[in-house]
Amino acid sequence: MSDNAPKKRLGEVLLNRGAITEDQLRIALQELKTTNKPLGAVLIDLGFVTDALVRDALSENTGQKSVDLSHAVLDATSIRVVPQDIARRYTVLPLSYDKDQRHLTLAMADTFNIVALDQILALNGGDLRITPVLGTEAEIVRVIEQFYGFELSIDGILREIETGEVDFESLQGNDDMYSHPMVRLVNALLADAVQREASDIHFEPEEAFLRIRYRIDGVLRQVRSLHKSYWPAMVVRLKVMSNMNIAESRAPQDGRISMSLVGRQIDFRVAAQPTTWGENIVLRILDRRKGIVAMEKLGLTEDNLALLRLMLARPEGIILVTGPTGSGKTTTLYSILNQINTEGVNIMTMEDPVEYPMSMIRQSSVNESVKMGFGEGIRSMMRQDPDIILVGEIRDHITAEMAFRAAMTGHQVFSTLHTNSAIGSMPRLLDIGILPDVIAGNLIGVVAQRLVRKLCPHCKVKGEAGELERKLLGVTAPEPVFIYTAGGCLKCDYKGYKGRNSVIEILKINSDMDDLISRRASMREMINTAKKSGFRPLADDACRRVLDGTTSLEEISRVVDLTDRVMG
């Protein structure tokens, strides 16, 4: 009887979800009498459910986290931790391995298989932390067949290509030809960039070679140089993966790739641009795990967090997030939306393009080919009964006018604007053509931000601040002040920095500011009035990061203007 209990529970879960009918469950239970397979496998064989449905139901039943392996790509590091015979014997799959933390994420058909876990621990000297996640048996077996037995390290694949011929025809098929070394090379480069926490991958053809660079912590780093003969095949593969036209090489193209790397779902936004020596391809890495963070983890001071919550409490009006490209504006906006995303509100977005899919939020992409720009998009969204609207970017008069019109008709509107500071958004809006009276009554507030690199905690160098540094940091106390500079070690790839933090200023528009905006007051008047209300400029927040040892003075000088502090 106990043997049948789990099978019954799985059936009940699928019934409750509406995934199968009672008749289908009865048929599957009848089929069980003639096979040794578990109920989930029988339901899949009968065509009643998919692998994903069974995986999710098992996950709910056991309380274990599940993983979708349909587009999984393994890397050489994790495969070395779990040999092929162990993976096949226990139906397990190493998804990702962190060497520094000695942490392995392992997909298992049976997450309670203690023998399998003990065996893997013993093979790795017992010094290993394993996080099991649930995967269906069929998916795990398929991925083992696909990846084990092939060279997956970048250097190994390059050696393999150098000694053999590349068959271009096989690259144009949409099926996963993992036996082809060029397919594995592209996958290995994408996995390597994600593991190194890059935000962009640049494939840049020169006359005699291909340069590959990653943008890590906001700075480009060259990671590889390949012979130019590799590039045509790599272009074909990247275009196939991102659904671009492989025959078109003279016009710019855009595409998107979605795949499972290092154990989680990663999206890539792909852009191809014709250049002198061939097509230049840049991939923006959209990691959902990093894209949506809790508002409390944005790095705001307690005062700024309270101020932001106060601004969100206003039922109608516009909140703007400003900063240059790559300053984390989208992450901040998504974090705010995630905070206010409840069953009681209808949130709609118009983006270019949608970067991170979010549940319960209606997200639309700008599509110029059908004349659906930001302005037209907002106009159509207004007929969808929204409470909250996100406009990806205010670029022109039409978009700005429609966004303010939405705010004036009782909606809460969020958008981004390219300006250098929070106060700088006022002249920018006037320049776009928005009347000062319209801005004054409807602008709730402006969040301006930058991203600064964090000092590596393992090698940062402590030193006493000199007279100029004290002046820049606004320190007047006579006691000595100690700050840190970048060192360099293996853990940070000898760069001295690892990871990034935001520096933020928040300007809440009160009645005094409304009056200044209405009469087109000067920037200086606005800044002085804002400071009297407790406004702390970007430079103040950046200096706070230096004084608490998070970053260096050199780093904040790279992204924030500190010249006023010296002259002042």
PANU-964860 format. One line per 3 residues: number of its first residue (from 1); for each residue x negated, y negated, z of C-alpha. Coordinates in Angstrom, 1 decimal, padded with zeros to 4 digits, always signed. Layout:
// residues N
NUM = X,Y,Z | ...
END
This chain:
// residues 568
1 = +000.0,+000.0,+000.0 | -002.8,-002.4,+000.9 | -004.3,-001.7,-002.5
4 = -001.1,-003.1,-004.2 | -000.8,-006.2,-001.9 | -003.3,-008.5,-003.8
7 = -001.7,-007.5,-007.1 | +001.7,-008.4,-005.9 | +000.4,-011.7,-004.5
10 = -001.1,-012.7,-007.9 | +002.2,-011.8,-009.6 | +004.1,-014.0,-007.1
13 = +001.7,-016.9,-007.6 | +002.2,-016.7,-011.4 | +005.9,-016.4,-011.0
16 = +006.1,-019.4,-008.7 | +004.1,-021.4,-011.2 | +006.5,-020.4,-014.0
19 = +003.6,-018.9,-015.9 | +005.4,-015.5,-016.3 | +009.0,-014.2,-016.0
22 = +010.1,-011.4,-013.7 | +010.6,-009.2,-016.8 | +006.9,-009.8,-017.8
25 = +005.7,-009.0,-014.3 | +007.8,-005.8,-014.4 | +006.2,-004.8,-017.7
28 = +002.7,-005.5,-016.4 | +003.3,-003.5,-013.2 | +004.6,-000.6,-015.3
31 = +001.4,-000.8,-017.4 | -000.8,-000.7,-014.3 | +000.2,+002.9,-013.7
34 = -001.7,+004.0,-016.8 | -004.8,+001.8,-016.5 | -007.5,+001.1,-013.9
37 = -007.6,-002.6,-014.8 | -006.5,-005.3,-012.3 | -003.1,-007.0,-012.8
40 = -004.7,-010.2,-014.2 | -006.5,-008.3,-016.9 | -003.3,-006.4,-017.8
43 = -001.3,-009.7,-018.1 | -004.0,-011.1,-020.4 | -004.1,-008.0,-022.6
46 = -000.3,-008.1,-022.9 | -000.6,-011.7,-024.1 | +001.6,-013.1,-021.3
49 = -001.0,-015.4,-019.8 | -004.4,-016.9,-020.6 | -007.8,-016.4,-018.8
52 = -007.4,-019.9,-017.4 | -004.0,-019.3,-015.9 | -005.2,-016.1,-014.1
55 = -008.3,-017.9,-012.9 | -006.3,-020.7,-011.4 | -003.8,-018.4,-009.8
58 = -006.6,-016.3,-008.3 | -008.2,-019.5,-007.0 | -004.9,-020.5,-005.3
61 = -004.5,-017.0,-003.9 | -008.0,-016.8,-002.4 | -008.6,-020.5,-001.6
64 = -011.8,-020.3,-003.8 | -012.8,-023.1,-006.2 | -012.5,-021.9,-009.9
67 = -014.5,-022.8,-013.0 | -013.6,-022.9,-016.7 | -016.3,-021.1,-018.7
70 = -014.8,-021.5,-022.2 | -017.4,-024.1,-023.2 | -020.2,-023.2,-020.7
73 = -023.8,-023.7,-021.7 | -026.5,-022.1,-019.5 | -030.1,-023.3,-018.9
76 = -033.4,-021.5,-018.6 | -033.9,-022.4,-015.0 | -030.7,-020.9,-013.6
79 = -031.0,-017.7,-015.8 | -034.4,-017.0,-014.3 | -032.8,-016.9,-010.8
82 = -030.4,-014.1,-011.7 | -031.8,-011.3,-014.0 | -029.6,-009.9,-016.8
85 = -029.1,-006.4,-015.2 | -027.8,-008.0,-012.0 | -025.5,-010.4,-013.9
88 = -024.0,-007.4,-015.8 | -023.8,-005.0,-012.9 | -021.9,-007.4,-010.6
91 = -020.2,-009.6,-013.2 | -021.8,-012.8,-012.0 | -023.1,-015.9,-013.9
94 = -025.7,-018.5,-012.7 | -024.2,-021.9,-013.6 | -026.7,-024.3,-012.2
97 = -029.8,-024.2,-010.0 | -031.3,-027.1,-008.0 | -035.0,-026.3,-007.4
100 = -035.5,-029.0,-004.8 | -032.6,-027.9,-002.7 | -032.9,-024.2,-003.6
103 = -029.2,-024.2,-004.4 | -027.5,-021.9,-006.9 | -023.9,-022.3,-008.1
106 = -022.8,-018.8,-009.1 | -019.6,-017.8,-011.0 | -018.2,-014.5,-009.8
109 = -015.2,-012.3,-010.8 | -015.1,-011.3,-007.1 | -016.3,-014.1,-004.8
112 = -016.2,-011.8,-001.8 | -018.7,-009.3,-003.2 | -021.3,-009.5,-000.4
115 = -023.5,-006.8,-002.0 | -024.0,-009.0,-005.1 | -024.8,-012.1,-003.0
118 = -027.3,-010.1,-000.8 | -029.0,-008.6,-003.9 | -029.6,-012.1,-005.4
121 = -030.8,-013.5,-002.1 | -033.3,-010.6,-001.7 | -034.6,-011.1,-005.3
124 = -035.3,-014.8,-004.4 | -037.1,-014.1,-001.1 | -033.9,-014.9,+001.0
127 = -034.7,-018.6,+000.7 | -031.6,-019.6,-001.4 | -028.3,-021.3,-000.8
130 = -025.5,-019.8,-003.0 | -022.2,-021.5,-003.7 | -019.8,-018.9,-005.3
133 = -017.1,-020.1,-007.6 | -014.3,-018.0,-009.2 | -014.5,-017.1,-012.9
136 = -012.5,-014.5,-014.9 | -014.2,-011.2,-015.7 | -013.6,-011.6,-019.4
139 = -015.2,-015.1,-019.5 | -018.2,-014.2,-017.5 | -018.9,-011.1,-019.6
142 = -018.6,-013.2,-022.8 | -021.1,-015.9,-021.6 | -023.6,-013.2,-020.4
145 = -023.5,-011.7,-023.9 | -023.9,-015.1,-025.5 | -026.9,-016.4,-023.5
148 = -028.9,-013.6,-021.9 | -031.7,-012.3,-024.1 | -032.3,-015.6,-025.9
151 = -035.0,-018.2,-025.2 | -033.3,-021.2,-023.6 | -036.2,-023.4,-022.5
154 = -037.0,-026.4,-024.8 | -040.7,-025.4,-025.2 | -039.8,-021.8,-025.9
157 = -037.2,-022.7,-028.5 | -039.7,-025.0,-030.2 | -042.2,-022.2,-030.4
160 = -039.5,-019.9,-031.9 | -038.6,-022.5,-034.5 | -042.3,-023.1,-035.5
163 = -042.8,-019.4,-036.2 | -039.6,-018.8,-038.2 | -037.3,-020.3,-040.9
166 = -034.3,-022.4,-040.1 | -031.1,-021.4,-041.9 | -029.1,-024.6,-042.4
169 = -026.0,-022.9,-043.6 | -025.3,-021.1,-040.3 | -025.4,-024.5,-038.5
172 = -022.3,-025.7,-040.3 | -020.0,-023.0,-038.8 | -017.9,-024.1,-035.9
175 = -018.4,-020.8,-034.1 | -021.1,-020.8,-031.3 | -024.1,-019.4,-033.1
178 = -026.3,-019.1,-030.1 | -028.7,-016.8,-031.9 | -029.7,-019.8,-034.0
181 = -032.7,-021.6,-032.3 | -031.6,-025.0,-033.5 | -028.2,-024.6,-031.8
184 = -030.0,-023.7,-028.5 | -032.5,-026.6,-028.9 | -029.7,-029.2,-029.0
187 = -027.9,-027.5,-026.1 | -031.1,-027.4,-024.1 | -031.8,-031.1,-024.7
190 = -028.2,-032.0,-023.6 | -028.5,-029.8,-020.5 | -031.9,-031.3,-019.7
193 = -030.6,-034.9,-019.9 | -027.6,-034.0,-017.6 | -029.9,-032.3,-015.1
196 = -032.2,-035.4,-015.0 | -029.1,-037.6,-014.4 | -029.5,-039.6,-017.7
199 = -026.7,-041.9,-018.8 | -027.6,-041.9,-022.5 | -029.6,-039.8,-024.9
202 = -031.3,-041.5,-027.9 | -032.4,-039.5,-031.0 | -034.5,-042.0,-033.0
205 = -036.1,-041.0,-036.3 | -039.4,-042.7,-037.3 | -041.3,-042.2,-040.5
208 = -043.3,-039.2,-039.4 | -041.5,-038.0,-036.2 | -038.4,-037.9,-034.1
211 = -038.4,-039.8,-030.8 | -036.1,-038.6,-028.0 | -035.4,-040.9,-025.1
214 = -033.2,-040.7,-022.1 | -031.8,-043.7,-020.2 | -032.4,-042.8,-016.5
217 = -031.4,-045.3,-013.8 | -030.8,-048.0,-016.5 | -034.3,-047.7,-018.0
220 = -035.2,-045.8,-021.2 | -037.9,-043.1,-021.0 | -039.4,-041.2,-023.8
223 = -039.2,-037.4,-023.1 | -040.0,-035.7,-026.4 | -041.5,-036.3,-029.8
226 = -040.6,-033.7,-032.5 | -041.7,-033.3,-036.1 | -039.4,-035.1,-038.6
229 = -038.6,-031.7,-040.2 | -036.5,-030.8,-037.2 | -034.1,-033.8,-037.5
232 = -031.9,-032.8,-040.5 | -030.8,-029.6,-038.8 | -030.3,-031.3,-035.5
235 = -028.1,-034.0,-037.1 | -025.9,-031.3,-038.7 | -025.5,-029.5,-035.4
238 = -024.7,-032.7,-033.4 | -022.2,-033.8,-036.1 | -020.5,-030.3,-036.1
241 = -020.2,-030.5,-032.3 | -018.7,-034.0,-032.3 | -016.4,-033.4,-035.3
244 = -018.1,-035.9,-037.6 | -018.4,-035.6,-041.4 | -021.7,-033.8,-042.1
247 = -021.6,-035.0,-045.7 | -021.5,-038.7,-044.8 | -024.9,-040.2,-043.9
250 = -024.6,-043.8,-045.2 | -021.8,-045.0,-042.9 | -021.6,-045.3,-039.1
253 = -019.6,-042.5,-037.4 | -018.2,-041.9,-033.9 | -017.4,-038.6,-032.2
256 = -017.0,-036.8,-028.9 | -018.3,-033.6,-027.4 | -016.9,-031.8,-024.4
259 = -018.8,-028.9,-022.8 | -019.6,-027.2,-019.5 | -023.2,-027.9,-018.5
262 = -025.0,-027.2,-015.2 | -021.7,-025.8,-013.9 | -019.4,-028.7,-014.5
265 = -017.4,-030.3,-017.4 | -019.4,-033.1,-019.2 | -018.2,-035.3,-022.0
268 = -020.5,-037.1,-024.5 | -019.5,-040.1,-026.6 | -021.5,-039.8,-029.8
271 = -022.4,-042.6,-032.2 | -024.4,-042.2,-035.5 | -025.9,-045.2,-037.2
274 = -027.8,-045.1,-040.6 | -031.3,-046.5,-040.3 | -034.5,-046.7,-042.5
277 = -035.8,-043.2,-041.6 | -032.5,-041.4,-041.2 | -029.5,-041.4,-038.9
280 = -030.0,-042.7,-035.4 | -027.7,-040.9,-032.9 | -027.0,-042.0,-029.4
283 = -025.0,-040.0,-026.9 | -023.4,-041.6,-023.9 | -023.1,-039.0,-021.1
286 = -019.7,-039.2,-019.3 | -020.0,-037.1,-016.2 | -016.6,-036.9,-014.5
289 = -018.1,-036.1,-011.2 | -019.9,-039.5,-011.1 | -017.3,-041.5,-013.0
292 = -014.6,-041.5,-010.3 | -015.9,-042.2,-006.8 | -014.0,-043.2,-003.7
295 = -013.7,-047.0,-003.2 | -015.5,-046.7,+000.1 | -018.5,-045.2,-001.7
298 = -019.0,-048.1,-004.1 | -021.6,-049.6,-001.7 | -019.5,-052.6,-000.6
301 = -020.1,-054.4,+002.7 | -017.2,-054.1,+005.2 | -016.2,-057.7,+004.5
304 = -016.2,-057.2,+000.7 | -014.2,-053.9,+001.0 | -011.6,-055.7,+003.2
307 = -011.5,-058.5,+000.7 | -010.9,-056.1,-002.2 | -008.1,-054.3,-000.4
310 = -006.5,-057.7,+000.3 | -006.7,-058.5,-003.5 | -005.1,-055.2,-004.3
313 = -002.2,-055.9,-002.0 | -001.0,-058.6,-004.3 | +001.8,-057.1,-006.5
316 = +001.2,-059.2,-009.6 | -001.7,-061.0,-011.2 | -005.1,-060.2,-012.8
319 = -008.2,-058.8,-011.2 | -011.3,-059.0,-013.4 | -014.6,-057.0,-013.1
322 = -017.5,-058.7,-014.8 | -021.1,-057.8,-015.6 | -023.3,-056.8,-018.6
325 = -023.1,-053.4,-020.4 | -024.1,-050.5,-018.1 | -023.5,-052.4,-014.9
328 = -020.9,-049.9,-013.6 | -017.7,-051.9,-014.4 | -015.8,-048.9,-015.6
331 = -016.7,-046.8,-012.5 | -015.5,-049.6,-010.2 | -012.2,-050.0,-012.2
334 = -011.6,-046.2,-012.1 | -012.3,-046.1,-008.4 | -009.8,-048.9,-007.8
337 = -007.2,-047.1,-010.0 | -007.8,-043.8,-008.2 | -007.2,-045.6,-004.9
340 = -003.8,-047.0,-006.0 | -002.7,-044.0,-008.1 | +000.4,-042.6,-006.4
343 = +003.6,-041.1,-007.4 | +005.5,-044.3,-006.8 | +003.7,-046.4,-009.5
346 = +003.3,-046.1,-013.3 | -000.3,-046.9,-014.3 | -001.1,-047.3,-018.0
349 = -004.5,-048.0,-019.6 | -005.7,-049.3,-023.0 | -009.4,-048.4,-023.4
352 = -012.1,-048.3,-026.1 | -012.3,-045.3,-025.8 | -010.9,-043.4,-022.8
355 = -014.0,-042.4,-020.8 | -012.7,-040.3,-017.9 | -009.3,-038.5,-018.0
358 = -007.3,-039.1,-014.9 | -004.1,-037.3,-013.7 | -000.8,-039.2,-013.6
361 = -002.3,-042.1,-015.5 | -001.1,-042.7,-019.1 | -004.4,-043.5,-021.0
364 = -004.5,-044.7,-024.6 | -007.4,-045.5,-026.9 | -007.8,-048.5,-029.2
367 = -007.4,-047.3,-032.8 | -008.3,-050.0,-035.4 | -007.4,-047.6,-038.3
370 = -003.7,-047.9,-037.3 | -004.0,-051.5,-036.2 | -003.7,-050.7,-032.5
373 = -006.1,-053.2,-030.9 | -006.0,-054.3,-027.3 | -003.4,-057.0,-028.0
376 = -001.0,-054.7,-029.8 | -001.7,-052.0,-027.2 | -000.6,-054.2,-024.3
379 = +002.5,-055.3,-026.2 | +003.6,-051.7,-026.7 | +002.6,-050.7,-023.1
382 = +005.0,-053.4,-021.8 | +007.9,-051.4,-023.2 | +006.8,-048.3,-021.2
385 = +007.9,-049.7,-017.9 | +004.4,-050.0,-016.3 | +003.7,-051.3,-012.8
388 = -000.1,-051.5,-013.3 | -002.0,-052.1,-016.5 | -005.7,-051.6,-017.2
391 = -007.1,-053.4,-020.3 | -010.5,-052.0,-021.2 | -012.0,-055.4,-022.1
394 = -010.9,-059.0,-022.7 | -012.7,-059.8,-025.9 | -010.6,-062.4,-027.7
397 = -007.7,-064.9,-027.3 | -005.0,-062.4,-028.3 | -006.1,-059.8,-025.7
400 = -006.5,-062.4,-023.0 | -003.1,-064.0,-023.8 | -001.3,-060.7,-023.6
403 = -003.1,-059.7,-020.4 | -002.1,-062.9,-018.7 | +001.5,-062.6,-020.1
406 = +001.7,-059.2,-018.5 | +000.5,-060.7,-015.2 | +003.1,-063.5,-015.4
409 = +005.9,-061.0,-015.9 | +005.3,-059.2,-012.6 | +002.6,-056.7,-013.4
412 = -000.8,-056.0,-011.8 | -003.4,-056.2,-014.5 | -007.1,-055.0,-014.3
415 = -009.7,-055.8,-017.0 | -013.4,-056.4,-017.7 | -015.1,-059.5,-019.0
418 = -018.7,-060.1,-020.1 | -020.0,-062.9,-017.9 | -023.0,-063.4,-015.7
421 = -021.2,-064.1,-012.5 | -017.7,-064.2,-010.9 | -017.5,-068.1,-011.2
424 = -018.8,-067.8,-014.8 | -015.5,-066.1,-015.7 | -013.6,-069.4,-015.5
427 = -015.4,-071.2,-018.4 | -015.4,-067.9,-020.3 | -011.6,-067.7,-020.1
430 = -011.2,-071.4,-021.0 | -013.6,-070.8,-024.0 | -011.3,-067.9,-025.1
433 = -008.4,-070.3,-025.1 | -006.5,-069.6,-021.9 | -005.0,-072.7,-020.4
436 = -006.3,-073.7,-016.9 | -002.8,-073.8,-015.4 | -002.2,-070.2,-016.6
439 = -005.5,-069.0,-015.1 | -004.9,-070.8,-011.8 | -001.5,-069.2,-011.1
442 = -002.3,-065.7,-012.2 | -005.9,-064.8,-011.4 | -006.1,-062.8,-008.1
445 = -009.9,-062.5,-008.1 | -013.1,-061.6,-009.8 | -015.6,-058.8,-009.0
448 = -019.1,-059.3,-010.5 | -021.6,-056.5,-010.3 | -025.0,-055.1,-011.3
451 = -026.8,-051.8,-010.7 | -030.2,-051.7,-009.1 | -032.5,-048.7,-008.8
454 = -032.9,-047.2,-005.4 | -036.5,-046.7,-004.1 | -037.5,-043.0,-003.8
457 = -037.3,-042.2,-000.1 | -040.3,-039.9,-000.3 | -042.9,-042.3,-001.6
460 = -041.7,-045.9,-001.0 | -044.5,-048.1,+000.5 | -043.8,-050.3,+003.5
463 = -045.4,-053.8,+003.7 | -044.9,-057.1,+005.4 | -043.1,-059.9,+003.5
466 = -045.2,-062.9,+002.5 | -044.0,-066.5,+002.6 | -042.6,-066.6,-000.9
469 = -040.8,-063.2,-000.3 | -039.3,-064.5,+002.9 | -038.0,-067.6,+001.1
472 = -036.5,-065.5,-001.7 | -034.8,-063.2,+000.8 | -033.5,-066.2,+002.8
475 = -035.3,-065.1,+006.1 | -035.9,-068.0,+008.5 | -036.6,-066.1,+011.8
478 = -040.2,-066.2,+012.9 | -040.5,-062.5,+013.5 | -042.3,-060.4,+010.8
481 = -040.1,-058.8,+008.2 | -041.0,-055.5,+006.5 | -039.9,-054.6,+003.0
484 = -040.7,-051.7,+000.7 | -042.2,-051.4,-002.8 | -042.2,-048.5,-005.3
487 = -044.7,-045.7,-005.0 | -044.6,-042.6,-007.2 | -044.3,-038.9,-006.5
490 = -043.2,-035.6,-008.1 | -039.7,-035.9,-006.8 | -039.1,-039.2,-008.6
493 = -041.1,-038.3,-011.7 | -043.8,-040.8,-010.6 | -041.4,-043.8,-011.2
496 = -041.0,-044.8,-007.6 | -037.2,-045.0,-008.0 | -034.4,-042.4,-008.0
499 = -030.7,-043.1,-008.3 | -028.9,-046.5,-008.4 | -026.8,-048.6,-006.2
502 = -024.4,-051.5,-007.0 | -024.8,-055.1,-005.9 | -021.5,-056.9,-005.9
505 = -020.0,-060.3,-005.3 | -016.2,-060.8,-004.9 | -014.5,-064.1,-005.5
508 = -010.9,-064.3,-004.2 | -008.9,-067.1,-005.9 | -007.2,-069.1,-003.1
511 = -005.1,-072.3,-003.4 | -008.2,-074.5,-003.2 | -009.8,-072.6,-006.1
514 = -006.5,-072.8,-008.1 | -006.6,-076.6,-007.8 | -010.2,-076.8,-009.0
517 = -009.4,-074.5,-012.0 | -006.3,-076.6,-012.9 | -008.4,-079.7,-013.2
520 = -011.3,-078.0,-015.0 | -013.7,-078.7,-012.1 | -017.5,-078.1,-012.5
523 = -019.1,-074.8,-011.7 | -021.0,-076.4,-008.8 | -017.7,-077.7,-007.2
526 = -016.3,-074.2,-007.5 | -019.3,-072.5,-006.0 | -019.4,-074.9,-003.0
529 = -015.6,-074.4,-002.4 | -016.0,-070.6,-002.6 | -018.9,-070.6,-000.2
532 = -016.9,-072.5,+002.4 | -014.3,-069.7,+002.2 | -017.0,-067.1,+002.9
535 = -018.0,-066.2,-000.7 | -021.4,-064.4,-000.8 | -023.2,-064.6,-004.2
538 = -024.7,-061.6,-006.0 | -028.2,-062.6,-005.0 | -027.2,-062.4,-001.3
541 = -025.9,-058.9,-001.7 | -029.1,-057.9,-003.6 | -031.3,-059.3,-000.9
544 = -029.4,-057.3,+001.7 | -030.4,-054.2,-000.3 | -034.1,-055.2,-000.1
547 = -033.9,-056.0,+003.7 | -032.3,-052.6,+004.5 | -035.1,-050.8,+002.5
550 = -032.8,-049.5,-000.3 | -034.6,-051.2,-003.1 | -037.5,-053.5,-003.9
553 = -037.7,-057.3,-004.5 | -039.2,-056.6,-007.9 | -036.2,-054.4,-008.8
556 = -033.5,-057.0,-007.8 | -035.5,-059.7,-009.7 | -035.0,-057.6,-012.8
559 = -031.2,-057.8,-012.7 | -030.3,-060.8,-010.5 | -031.5,-064.5,-010.9
562 = -033.3,-065.5,-007.8 | -034.9,-068.7,-009.1 | -032.3,-070.9,-007.4
565 = -033.4,-069.6,-004.0 | -037.0,-070.7,-004.5 | -036.0,-074.1,-005.9
568 = -033.4,-074.5,-003.1
END
